[in-house]
Amino acid sequence: MPRRPKTRKRKSGYMYFIADGISSRMNIEEVVKVVFSRGESYRRTAQIILEEVKRLAVMSGRTTPTYNITSDEMSEFIKRRFGRRRRSLAYKVLFEFLIPLGMIKYSPDEKRYFLSREFALALKRIGDSYLRWLEAA
């Protein structure tokens, strides 16, 4: 039985980057490295989950409106890839980071995980807010 996502409070971590090092042509590994700047195991786990969601969705032909997999597929993947000992890490990264950050969206009605655009949109809103503050008198 797949785990049900719960909203959890993030305990630690922060995003750190040097602005000159950010490019619009970064691959997922570089993006995840910026987001998970302090935790190597979290970074690697997040990258594995994101890449696998996309791969499974493509294999199943579920790429529109966005890449998505069922909760059973996610559960099976986590069991297979991380095993009994590390699956708690995978669920922690999923529920405490990827879903709240908007990189993955979970739909309880459909029991599906979607790769989401919310992460990119949230960063754009932060940038817009900063520029608005900067230009204010």
N, CA, C and O atoms as a GROMACS GRO file, in nm:
protein
  548
    1MET      N    1   0.084  -0.119   0.000
    1MET     CA    2   0.000   0.000   0.000
    1MET      C    3   0.088   0.125   0.000
    1MET      O    4   0.175   0.137   0.086
    2PRO      N    5   0.069   0.216  -0.094
    2PRO     CA    6   0.149   0.337  -0.099
    2PRO      C    7   0.124   0.428   0.021
    2PRO      O    8   0.015   0.428   0.078
    3ARG      N    9   0.224   0.503   0.058
    3ARG     CA   10   0.208   0.598   0.167
    3ARG      C   11   0.127   0.717   0.120
    3ARG      O   12   0.130   0.754   0.003
    4ARG      N   13   0.054   0.776   0.212
    4ARG     CA   14  -0.025   0.894   0.182
    4ARG      C   15   0.056   1.018   0.220
    4ARG      O   16   0.113   1.024   0.330
    5PRO      N   17   0.062   1.116   0.132
    5PRO     CA   18   0.141   1.235   0.163
    5PRO      C   19   0.078   1.314   0.277
    5PRO      O   20  -0.044   1.332   0.282
    6LYS      N   21   0.161   1.362   0.367
    6LYS     CA   22   0.118   1.449   0.476
    6LYS      C   23   0.198   1.576   0.465
    6LYS      O   24   0.314   1.574   0.423
    7THR      N   25   0.138   1.686   0.503
    7THR     CA   26   0.211   1.810   0.505
    7THR      C   27   0.298   1.810   0.629
    7THR      O   28   0.248   1.799   0.741
    8ARG      N   29   0.427   1.820   0.609
    8ARG     CA   30   0.522   1.818   0.720
    8ARG      C   31   0.602   1.946   0.720
    8ARG      O   32   0.625   2.007   0.616
    9LYS      N   33   0.643   1.986   0.837
    9LYS     CA   34   0.723   2.105   0.849
    9LYS      C   35   0.868   2.072   0.815
    9LYS      O   36   0.924   1.974   0.865
   10ARG      N   37   0.927   2.153   0.733
   10ARG     CA   38   1.067   2.133   0.694
   10ARG      C   39   1.156   2.168   0.812
   10ARG      O   40   1.142   2.274   0.872
   11LYS      N   41   1.247   2.078   0.846
   11LYS     CA   42   1.328   2.096   0.965
   11LYS      C   43   1.456   2.175   0.941
   11LYS      O   44   1.498   2.254   1.026
   12SER      N   45   1.518   2.155   0.826
   12SER     CA   46   1.645   2.223   0.801
   12SER      C   47   1.668   2.236   0.652
   12SER      O   48   1.588   2.189   0.571
   13GLY      N   49   1.777   2.299   0.619
   13GLY     CA   50   1.815   2.312   0.479
   13GLY      C   51   1.790   2.453   0.428
   13GLY      O   52   1.705   2.526   0.479
   14TYR      N   53   1.866   2.488   0.329
   14TYR     CA   54   1.847   2.617   0.264
   14TYR      C   55   1.904   2.608   0.125
   14TYR      O   56   1.986   2.521   0.093
   15MET      N   57   1.859   2.700   0.043
   15MET     CA   58   1.906   2.705  -0.095
   15MET      C   59   2.017   2.809  -0.101
   15MET      O   60   2.000   2.922  -0.055
   16TYR      N   61   2.130   2.770  -0.158
   16TYR     CA   62   2.241   2.861  -0.171
   16TYR      C   63   2.297   2.851  -0.312
   16TYR      O   64   2.317   2.741  -0.363
   17PHE      N   65   2.321   2.965  -0.374
   17PHE     CA   66   2.383   2.964  -0.507
   17PHE      C   67   2.450   3.097  -0.534
   17PHE      O   68   2.418   3.199  -0.471
   18ILE      N   69   2.542   3.096  -0.626
   18ILE     CA   70   2.606   3.218  -0.673
   18ILE      C   71   2.535   3.254  -0.803
   18ILE      O   72   2.531   3.174  -0.896
   19ALA      N   73   2.481   3.372  -0.809
   19ALA     CA   74   2.395   3.413  -0.920
   19ALA      C   75   2.462   3.396  -1.056
   19ALA      O   76   2.395   3.358  -1.153
   20ASP      N   77   2.590   3.422  -1.065
   20ASP     CA   78   2.659   3.408  -1.194
   20ASP      C   79   2.665   3.263  -1.241
   20ASP      O   80   2.685   3.238  -1.360
   21GLY      N   81   2.648   3.170  -1.149
   21GLY     CA   82   2.654   3.028  -1.184
   21GLY      C   83   2.522   2.970  -1.231
   21GLY      O   84   2.516   2.853  -1.269
   22ILE      N   85   2.417   3.051  -1.229
   22ILE     CA   86   2.284   3.004  -1.269
   22ILE      C   87   2.265   3.031  -1.418
   22ILE      O   88   2.287   3.143  -1.465
   23SER      N   89   2.224   2.929  -1.490
   23SER     CA   90   2.203   2.940  -1.634
   23SER      C   91   2.065   2.887  -1.669
   23SER      O   92   2.009   2.805  -1.596
   24SER      N   93   2.010   2.933  -1.779
   24SER     CA   94   1.880   2.882  -1.823
   24SER      C   95   1.894   2.747  -1.894
   24SER      O   96   1.794   2.688  -1.934
   25ARG      N   97   2.014   2.699  -1.908
   25ARG     CA   98   2.038   2.570  -1.976
   25ARG      C   99   2.093   2.463  -1.881
   25ARG      O  100   2.161   2.370  -1.925
   26MET      N  101   2.065   2.477  -1.752
   26MET     CA  102   2.113   2.379  -1.654
   26MET      C  103   2.034   2.249  -1.668
   26MET      O  104   1.914   2.252  -1.696
   27ASN      N  105   2.101   2.136  -1.648
   27ASN     CA  106   2.031   2.009  -1.649
   27ASN      C  107   1.973   1.982  -1.509
   27ASN      O  108   1.997   2.060  -1.417
   28ILE      N  109   1.898   1.874  -1.495
   28ILE     CA  110   1.831   1.847  -1.368
   28ILE      C  111   1.931   1.826  -1.255
   28ILE      O  112   1.903   1.862  -1.140
   29GLU      N  113   2.045   1.770  -1.285
   29GLU     CA  114   2.148   1.749  -1.181
   29GLU      C  115   2.195   1.883  -1.124
   29GLU      O  116   2.211   1.897  -1.003
   30GLU      N  117   2.216   1.981  -1.212
   30GLU     CA  118   2.261   2.113  -1.166
   30GLU      C  119   2.151   2.187  -1.090
   30GLU      O  120   2.179   2.256  -0.992
   31VAL      N  121   2.027   2.173  -1.134
   31VAL     CA  122   1.915   2.236  -1.064
   31VAL      C  123   1.902   2.178  -0.924
   31VAL      O  124   1.888   2.253  -0.827
   32VAL      N  125   1.905   2.047  -0.914
   32VAL     CA  126   1.892   1.981  -0.784
   32VAL      C  127   2.009   2.017  -0.693
   32VAL      O  128   1.993   2.027  -0.571
   33LYS      N  129   2.125   2.037  -0.751
   33LYS     CA  130   2.243   2.075  -0.672
   33LYS      C  131   2.224   2.213  -0.608
   33LYS      O  132   2.270   2.237  -0.497
   34VAL      N  133   2.156   2.302  -0.677
   34VAL     CA  134   2.127   2.434  -0.621
   34VAL      C  135   2.022   2.423  -0.510
   34VAL      O  136   2.038   2.482  -0.403
   35VAL      N  137   1.917   2.348  -0.534
   35VAL     CA  138   1.808   2.337  -0.438
   35VAL      C  139   1.852   2.264  -0.312
   35VAL      O  140   1.818   2.306  -0.201
   36PHE      N  141   1.927   2.157  -0.327
   36PHE     CA  142   1.975   2.078  -0.212
   36PHE      C  143   2.124   2.104  -0.193
   36PHE      O  144   2.206   2.013  -0.210
   37SER      N  145   2.157   2.226  -0.158
   37SER     CA  146   2.298   2.265  -0.151
   37SER      C  147   2.369   2.204  -0.031
   37SER      O  148   2.492   2.201  -0.029
   38ARG      N  149   2.296   2.156   0.070
   38ARG     CA  150   2.362   2.105   0.191
   38ARG      C  151   2.361   1.954   0.205
   38ARG      O  152   2.442   1.900   0.280
   39GLY      N  153   2.274   1.884   0.138
   39GLY     CA  154   2.261   1.741   0.163
   39GLY      C  155   2.285   1.655   0.041
   39GLY      O  156   2.201   1.649  -0.048
   40GLU      N  157   2.399   1.588   0.037
   40GLU     CA  158   2.433   1.506  -0.078
   40GLU      C  159   2.333   1.392  -0.097
   40GLU      O  160   2.292   1.364  -0.209
   41SER      N  161   2.294   1.325   0.013
   41SER     CA  162   2.201   1.212  -0.001
   41SER      C  163   2.063   1.260  -0.044
   41SER      O  164   1.996   1.193  -0.123
   42TYR      N  165   2.019   1.376   0.007
   42TYR     CA  166   1.890   1.432  -0.035
   42TYR      C  167   1.895   1.471  -0.183
   42TYR      O  168   1.802   1.446  -0.259
   43ARG      N  169   2.007   1.532  -0.222
   43ARG     CA  170   2.024   1.576  -0.361
   43ARG      C  171   2.016   1.456  -0.456
   43ARG      O  172   1.943   1.460  -0.555
   44ARG      N  173   2.089   1.354  -0.426
   44ARG     CA  174   2.091   1.235  -0.513
   44ARG      C  175   1.954   1.167  -0.517
   44ARG      O  176   1.908   1.124  -0.623
   45THR      N  177   1.890   1.157  -0.401
   45THR     CA  178   1.757   1.095  -0.393
   45THR      C  179   1.655   1.175  -0.474
   45THR      O  180   1.574   1.117  -0.546
   46ALA      N  181   1.658   1.307  -0.461
   46ALA     CA  182   1.565   1.392  -0.536
   46ALA      C  183   1.585   1.375  -0.686
   46ALA      O  184   1.489   1.363  -0.762
   47GLN      N  185   1.709   1.374  -0.728
   47GLN     CA  186   1.738   1.358  -0.871
   47GLN      C  187   1.689   1.222  -0.921
   47GLN      O  188   1.630   1.215  -1.029
   48ILE      N  189   1.711   1.117  -0.846
   48ILE     CA  190   1.666   0.983  -0.886
   48ILE      C  191   1.514   0.980  -0.898
   48ILE      O  192   1.461   0.925  -0.995
   49ILE      N  193   1.444   1.037  -0.802
   49ILE     CA  194   1.296   1.037  -0.804
   49ILE      C  195   1.245   1.116  -0.924
   49ILE      O  196   1.158   1.067  -0.997
   50LEU      N  197   1.296   1.235  -0.946
   50LEU     CA  198   1.250   1.318  -1.058
   50LEU      C  199   1.276   1.250  -1.192
   50LEU      O  200   1.188   1.247  -1.279
   51GLU      N  201   1.394   1.196  -1.209
   51GLU     CA  202   1.426   1.129  -1.336
   51GLU      C  203   1.340   1.005  -1.357
   51GLU      O  204   1.299   0.976  -1.470
   52GLU      N  205   1.313   0.931  -1.250
   52GLU     CA  206   1.234   0.809  -1.264
   52GLU      C  207   1.087   0.838  -1.293
   52GLU      O  208   1.024   0.766  -1.371
   53VAL      N  209   1.032   0.943  -1.232
   53VAL     CA  210   0.894   0.982  -1.263
   53VAL      C  211   0.882   1.014  -1.411
   53VAL      O  212   0.788   0.971  -1.478
   54LYS      N  213   0.978   1.088  -1.462
   54LYS     CA  214   0.974   1.124  -1.604
   54LYS      C  215   0.991   1.001  -1.693
   54LYS      O  216   0.919   0.985  -1.791
   55ARG      N  217   1.085   0.913  -1.658
   55ARG     CA  218   1.110   0.793  -1.736
   55ARG      C  219   0.988   0.700  -1.738
   55ARG      O  220   0.949   0.651  -1.844
   56LEU      N  221   0.929   0.675  -1.621
   56LEU     CA  222   0.812   0.588  -1.614
   56LEU      C  223   0.693   0.647  -1.691
   56LEU      O  224   0.619   0.574  -1.757
   57ALA      N  225   0.675   0.778  -1.681
   57ALA     CA  226   0.565   0.843  -1.752
   57ALA      C  227   0.583   0.831  -1.903
   57ALA      O  228   0.486   0.804  -1.975
   58VAL      N  229   0.704   0.850  -1.951
   58VAL     CA  230   0.732   0.839  -2.094
   58VAL      C  231   0.708   0.696  -2.141
   58VAL      O  232   0.648   0.674  -2.246
   59MET      N  233   0.756   0.598  -2.063
   59MET     CA  234   0.737   0.458  -2.099
   59MET      C  235   0.588   0.420  -2.107
   59MET      O  236   0.548   0.338  -2.189
   60SER      N  237   0.508   0.482  -2.021
   60SER     CA  238   0.364   0.452  -2.016
   60SER      C  239   0.284   0.540  -2.110
   60SER      O  240   0.163   0.521  -2.125
   61GLY      N  241   0.348   0.638  -2.173
   61GLY     CA  242   0.278   0.729  -2.264
   61GLY      C  243   0.194   0.832  -2.192
   61GLY      O  244   0.099   0.886  -2.249
   62ARG      N  245   0.226   0.860  -2.066
   62ARG     CA  246   0.150   0.959  -1.988
   62ARG      C  247   0.232   1.086  -1.973
   62ARG      O  248   0.286   1.114  -1.866
   63THR      N  249   0.240   1.160  -2.081
   63THR     CA  250   0.320   1.282  -2.080
   63THR      C  251   0.236   1.408  -2.094
   63THR      O  252   0.289   1.519  -2.085
   64THR      N  253   0.107   1.394  -2.116
   64THR     CA  254   0.021   1.512  -2.128
   64THR      C  255  -0.091   1.500  -2.027
   64THR      O  256  -0.143   1.389  -2.010
   65PRO      N  257  -0.133   1.603  -1.959
   65PRO     CA  258  -0.082   1.739  -1.970
   65PRO      C  259   0.058   1.754  -1.913
   65PRO      O  260   0.130   1.846  -1.952
   66THR      N  261   0.098   1.666  -1.824
   66THR     CA  262   0.234   1.667  -1.773
   66THR      C  263   0.272   1.525  -1.734
   66THR      O  264   0.185   1.440  -1.717
   67TYR      N  265   0.400   1.500  -1.720
   67TYR     CA  266   0.447   1.366  -1.685
   67TYR      C  267   0.383   1.322  -1.554
   67TYR      O  268   0.381   1.398  -1.457
   68ASN      N  269   0.329   1.199  -1.550
   68ASN     CA  270   0.266   1.152  -1.428
   68ASN      C  271   0.274   1.001  -1.415
   68ASN      O  272   0.279   0.928  -1.514
   69ILE      N  273   0.276   0.955  -1.289
   69ILE     CA  274   0.275   0.813  -1.259
   69ILE      C  275   0.177   0.789  -1.145
   69ILE      O  276   0.143   0.882  -1.072
   70THR      N  277   0.131   0.666  -1.130
   70THR     CA  278   0.038   0.633  -1.023
   70THR      C  279   0.113   0.619  -0.891
   70THR      O  280   0.235   0.603  -0.889
   71SER      N  281   0.039   0.625  -0.782
   71SER     CA  282   0.102   0.609  -0.651
   71SER      C  283   0.155   0.467  -0.634
   71SER      O  284   0.255   0.447  -0.564
   72ASP      N  285   0.090   0.369  -0.696
   72ASP     CA  286   0.141   0.232  -0.691
   72ASP      C  287   0.276   0.220  -0.763
   72ASP      O  288   0.367   0.152  -0.716
   73GLU      N  289   0.287   0.287  -0.878
   73GLU     CA  290   0.414   0.287  -0.951
   73GLU      C  291   0.524   0.354  -0.869
   73GLU      O  292   0.638   0.306  -0.867
   74MET      N  293   0.490   0.463  -0.802
   74MET     CA  294   0.588   0.532  -0.718
   74MET      C  295   0.632   0.441  -0.604
   74MET      O  296   0.751   0.431  -0.574
   75SER      N  297   0.537   0.377  -0.540
   75SER     CA  298   0.567   0.287  -0.430
   75SER      C  299   0.657   0.172  -0.474
   75SER      O  300   0.755   0.140  -0.406
   76GLU      N  301   0.624   0.111  -0.587
   76GLU     CA  302   0.706   0.000  -0.640
   76GLU      C  303   0.846   0.048  -0.675
   76GLU      O  304   0.944  -0.020  -0.644
   77PHE      N  305   0.856   0.163  -0.738
   77PHE     CA  306   0.986   0.218  -0.775
   77PHE      C  307   1.071   0.242  -0.650
   77PHE      O  308   1.188   0.203  -0.647
   78ILE      N  309   1.013   0.304  -0.548
   78ILE     CA  310   1.088   0.334  -0.426
   78ILE      C  311   1.134   0.205  -0.358
   78ILE      O  312   1.248   0.195  -0.312
   79LYS      N  313   1.045   0.106  -0.353
   79LYS     CA  314   1.083  -0.023  -0.294
   79LYS      C  315   1.198  -0.087  -0.371
   79LYS      O  316   1.295  -0.134  -0.312
   80ARG      N  317   1.187  -0.087  -0.502
   80ARG     CA  318   1.287  -0.150  -0.588
   80ARG      C  319   1.420  -0.075  -0.584
   80ARG      O  320   1.526  -0.137  -0.571
   81ARG      N  321   1.416   0.056  -0.594
   81ARG     CA  322   1.538   0.136  -0.607
   81ARG      C  323   1.608   0.161  -0.473
   81ARG      O  324   1.731   0.159  -0.466
   82PHE      N  325   1.530   0.185  -0.368
   82PHE     CA  326   1.590   0.223  -0.240
   82PHE      C  327   1.591   0.111  -0.136
   82PHE      O  328   1.667   0.118  -0.039
   83GLY      N  329   1.510   0.010  -0.155
   83GLY     CA  330   1.506  -0.101  -0.061
   83GLY      C  331   1.443  -0.064   0.072
   83GLY      O  332   1.398   0.049   0.092
   84ARG      N  333   1.439  -0.160   0.161
   84ARG     CA  334   1.374  -0.139   0.290
   84ARG      C  335   1.449  -0.037   0.376
   84ARG      O  336   1.387   0.039   0.450
   85ARG      N  337   1.580  -0.035   0.366
   85ARG     CA  338   1.659   0.047   0.456
   85ARG      C  339   1.658   0.196   0.421
   85ARG      O  340   1.668   0.280   0.509
   86ARG      N  341   1.645   0.227   0.294
   86ARG     CA  342   1.654   0.368   0.253
   86ARG      C  343   1.524   0.426   0.198
   86ARG      O  344   1.522   0.540   0.154
   87ARG      N  345   1.417   0.348   0.201
   87ARG     CA  346   1.293   0.403   0.145
   87ARG      C  347   1.238   0.516   0.229
   87ARG      O  348   1.169   0.604   0.176
   88SER      N  349   1.266   0.518   0.359
   88SER     CA  350   1.220   0.630   0.442
   88SER      C  351   1.286   0.760   0.396
   88SER      O  352   1.222   0.865   0.400
   89LEU      N  353   1.411   0.754   0.353
   89LEU     CA  354   1.478   0.872   0.297
   89LEU      C  355   1.406   0.919   0.171
   89LEU      O  356   1.385   1.038   0.153
   90ALA      N  357   1.370   0.826   0.084
   90ALA     CA  358   1.301   0.862  -0.040
   90ALA      C  359   1.167   0.929  -0.010
   90ALA      O  360   1.133   1.031  -0.070
   91TYR      N  361   1.090   0.874   0.083
   91TYR     CA  362   0.961   0.934   0.118
   91TYR      C  363   0.980   1.069   0.186
   91TYR      O  364   0.899   1.160   0.166
   92LYS      N  365   1.084   1.082   0.267
   92LYS     CA  366   1.111   1.211   0.331
   92LYS      C  367   1.142   1.318   0.227
   92LYS      O  368   1.088   1.428   0.232
   93VAL      N  369   1.229   1.286   0.132
   93VAL     CA  370   1.262   1.381   0.025
   93VAL      C  371   1.137   1.415  -0.056
   93VAL      O  372   1.116   1.531  -0.090
   94LEU      N  373   1.056   1.315  -0.086
   94LEU     CA  374   0.935   1.337  -0.164
   94LEU      C  375   0.837   1.427  -0.090
   94LEU      O  376   0.791   1.527  -0.146
   95PHE      N  377   0.804   1.393   0.035
   95PHE     CA  378   0.698   1.464   0.107
   95PHE      C  379   0.742   1.592   0.176
   95PHE      O  380   0.661   1.683   0.195
   96GLU      N  381   0.869   1.602   0.213
   96GLU     CA  382   0.915   1.722   0.283
   96GLU      C  383   0.984   1.823   0.191
   96GLU      O  384   1.003   1.938   0.229
   97PHE      N  385   1.022   1.780   0.072
   97PHE     CA  386   1.093   1.871  -0.017
   97PHE      C  387   1.028   1.881  -0.156
   97PHE      O  388   0.983   1.989  -0.194
   98LEU      N  389   1.022   1.773  -0.230
   98LEU     CA  390   0.978   1.780  -0.370
   98LEU      C  391   0.833   1.827  -0.383
   98LEU      O  392   0.803   1.909  -0.470
   99ILE      N  393   0.744   1.779  -0.299
   99ILE     CA  394   0.604   1.822  -0.308
   99ILE      C  395   0.586   1.965  -0.256
   99ILE      O  396   0.527   2.046  -0.327
  100PRO      N  397   0.637   2.000  -0.135
  100PRO     CA  398   0.621   2.139  -0.090
  100PRO      C  399   0.690   2.242  -0.181
  100PRO      O  400   0.639   2.352  -0.198
  101LEU      N  401   0.805   2.206  -0.238
  101LEU     CA  402   0.875   2.298  -0.328
  101LEU      C  403   0.802   2.317  -0.461
  101LEU      O  404   0.829   2.413  -0.533
  102GLY      N  405   0.711   2.227  -0.493
  102GLY     CA  406   0.637   2.238  -0.619
  102GLY      C  407   0.705   2.168  -0.735
  102GLY      O  408   0.668   2.190  -0.850
  103MET      N  409   0.802   2.083  -0.708
  103MET     CA  410   0.865   2.008  -0.817
  103MET      C  411   0.778   1.889  -0.856
  103MET      O  412   0.775   1.849  -0.972
  104ILE      N  413   0.709   1.834  -0.758
  104ILE     CA  414   0.614   1.725  -0.781
  104ILE      C  415   0.482   1.762  -0.716
  104ILE      O  416   0.479   1.821  -0.608
  105LYS      N  417   0.375   1.728  -0.782
  105LYS     CA  418   0.241   1.751  -0.728
  105LYS      C  419   0.176   1.614  -0.709
  105LYS      O  420   0.188   1.526  -0.793
  106TYR      N  421   0.106   1.598  -0.596
  106TYR     CA  422   0.034   1.474  -0.572
  106TYR      C  423  -0.115   1.503  -0.576
  106TYR      O  424  -0.161   1.597  -0.511
  107SER      N  425  -0.190   1.424  -0.651
  107SER     CA  426  -0.335   1.437  -0.658
  107SER      C  427  -0.398   1.317  -0.588
  107SER      O  428  -0.397   1.206  -0.641
  108PRO      N  429  -0.453   1.338  -0.467
  108PRO     CA  430  -0.512   1.226  -0.394
  108PRO      C  431  -0.633   1.166  -0.464
  108PRO      O  432  -0.657   1.046  -0.454
  109ASP      N  433  -0.710   1.248  -0.534
  109ASP     CA  434  -0.828   1.198  -0.605
  109ASP      C  435  -0.789   1.099  -0.715
  109ASP      O  436  -0.852   0.995  -0.731
  110GLU      N  437  -0.685   1.133  -0.789
  110GLU     CA  438  -0.639   1.049  -0.900
  110GLU      C  439  -0.534   0.948  -0.855
  110GLU      O  440  -0.502   0.854  -0.929
  111LYS      N  441  -0.480   0.966  -0.734
  111LYS     CA  442  -0.371   0.883  -0.683
  111LYS      C  443  -0.254   0.882  -0.781
  111LYS      O  444  -0.204   0.776  -0.822
  112ARG      N  445  -0.213   1.003  -0.818
  112ARG     CA  446  -0.105   1.020  -0.915
  112ARG      C  447  -0.007   1.127  -0.868
  112ARG      O  448  -0.043   1.223  -0.800
  113TYR      N  449   0.119   1.106  -0.908
  113TYR     CA  450   0.224   1.204  -0.888
  113TYR      C  451   0.253   1.267  -1.024
  113TYR      O  452   0.270   1.197  -1.124
  114PHE      N  453   0.260   1.400  -1.027
  114PHE     CA  454   0.284   1.475  -1.150
  114PHE      C  455   0.412   1.555  -1.135
  114PHE      O  456   0.438   1.612  -1.029
  115LEU      N  457   0.494   1.562  -1.241
  115LEU     CA  458   0.601   1.661  -1.242
  115LEU      C  459   0.533   1.796  -1.260
  115LEU      O  460   0.450   1.812  -1.350
  116SER      N  461   0.567   1.891  -1.176
  116SER     CA  462   0.492   2.016  -1.171
  116SER      C  463   0.575   2.136  -1.216
  116SER      O  464   0.697   2.136  -1.206
  117ARG      N  465   0.506   2.236  -1.267
  117ARG     CA  466   0.569   2.362  -1.306
  117ARG      C  467   0.568   2.463  -1.191
  117ARG      O  468   0.622   2.573  -1.206
  118GLU      N  469   0.507   2.429  -1.078
  118GLU     CA  470   0.492   2.523  -0.966
  118GLU      C  471   0.627   2.571  -0.912
  118GLU      O  472   0.639   2.686  -0.871
  119PHE      N  473   0.726   2.485  -0.913
  119PHE     CA  474   0.859   2.524  -0.865
  119PHE      C  475   0.912   2.641  -0.947
  119PHE      O  476   0.955   2.742  -0.891
  120ALA      N  477   0.908   2.628  -1.078
  120ALA     CA  478   0.957   2.735  -1.167
  120ALA      C  479   0.874   2.862  -1.152
  120ALA      O  480   0.928   2.972  -1.152
  121LEU      N  481   0.744   2.846  -1.139
  121LEU     CA  482   0.656   2.963  -1.125
  121LEU      C  483   0.680   3.034  -0.991
  121LEU      O  484   0.676   3.157  -0.984
  122ALA      N  485   0.707   2.957  -0.886
  122ALA     CA  486   0.735   3.018  -0.755
  122ALA      C  487   0.865   3.099  -0.760
  122ALA      O  488   0.872   3.208  -0.704
  123LEU      N  489   0.967   3.044  -0.826
  123LEU     CA  490   1.093   3.119  -0.838
  123LEU      C  491   1.074   3.247  -0.919
  123LEU      O  492   1.134   3.350  -0.888
  124LYS      N  493   0.991   3.240  -1.020
  124LYS     CA  494   0.962   3.359  -1.100
  124LYS      C  495   0.891   3.465  -1.015
  124LYS      O  496   0.921   3.584  -1.025
  125ARG      N  497   0.796   3.421  -0.931
  125ARG     CA  498   0.726   3.515  -0.843
  125ARG      C  499   0.822   3.579  -0.742
  125ARG      O  500   0.810   3.698  -0.712
  126ILE      N  501   0.917   3.500  -0.691
  126ILE     CA  502   1.016   3.556  -0.600
  126ILE      C  503   1.097   3.664  -0.672
  126ILE      O  504   1.117   3.772  -0.618
  127GLY      N  505   1.141   3.635  -0.793
  127GLY     CA  506   1.217   3.732  -0.872
  127GLY      C  507   1.137   3.857  -0.901
  127GLY      O  508   1.189   3.968  -0.890
  128ASP      N  509   1.011   3.840  -0.938
  128ASP     CA  510   0.924   3.955  -0.965
  128ASP      C  511   0.905   4.040  -0.840
  128ASP      O  512   0.909   4.163  -0.846
  129SER      N  513   0.886   3.975  -0.726
  129SER     CA  514   0.868   4.048  -0.600
  129SER      C  515   0.993   4.126  -0.563
  129SER      O  516   0.986   4.240  -0.518
  130TYR      N  517   1.109   4.063  -0.582
  130TYR     CA  518   1.235   4.130  -0.552
  130TYR      C  519   1.253   4.253  -0.641
  130TYR      O  520   1.293   4.360  -0.594
  131LEU      N  521   1.224   4.236  -0.770
  131LEU     CA  522   1.237   4.351  -0.862
  131LEU      C  523   1.139   4.463  -0.826
  131LEU      O  524   1.174   4.581  -0.834
  132ARG      N  525   1.018   4.427  -0.788
  132ARG     CA  526   0.919   4.526  -0.749
  132ARG      C  527   0.967   4.603  -0.625
  132ARG      O  528   0.953   4.725  -0.618
  133TRP      N  529   1.023   4.531  -0.528
  133TRP     CA  530   1.077   4.594  -0.408
  133TRP      C  531   1.194   4.685  -0.445
  133TRP      O  532   1.205   4.796  -0.394
  134LEU      N  533   1.282   4.638  -0.534
  134LEU     CA  534   1.401   4.713  -0.573
  134LEU      C  535   1.363   4.845  -0.640
  134LEU      O  536   1.429   4.947  -0.618
  135GLU      N  537   1.258   4.843  -0.721
  135GLU     CA  538   1.217   4.962  -0.796
  135GLU      C  539   1.125   5.054  -0.718
  135GLU      O  540   1.096   5.165  -0.763
  136ALA      N  541   1.078   5.009  -0.602
  136ALA     CA  542   0.987   5.092  -0.523
  136ALA      C  543   1.062   5.212  -0.465
  136ALA      O  544   1.181   5.204  -0.432
  137ALA      N  545   0.990   5.321  -0.453
  137ALA     CA  546   1.052   5.444  -0.403
  137ALA      C  547   1.077   5.444  -0.256
  137ALA      O  548   1.129   5.542  -0.202
   0.00000   0.00000   0.00000
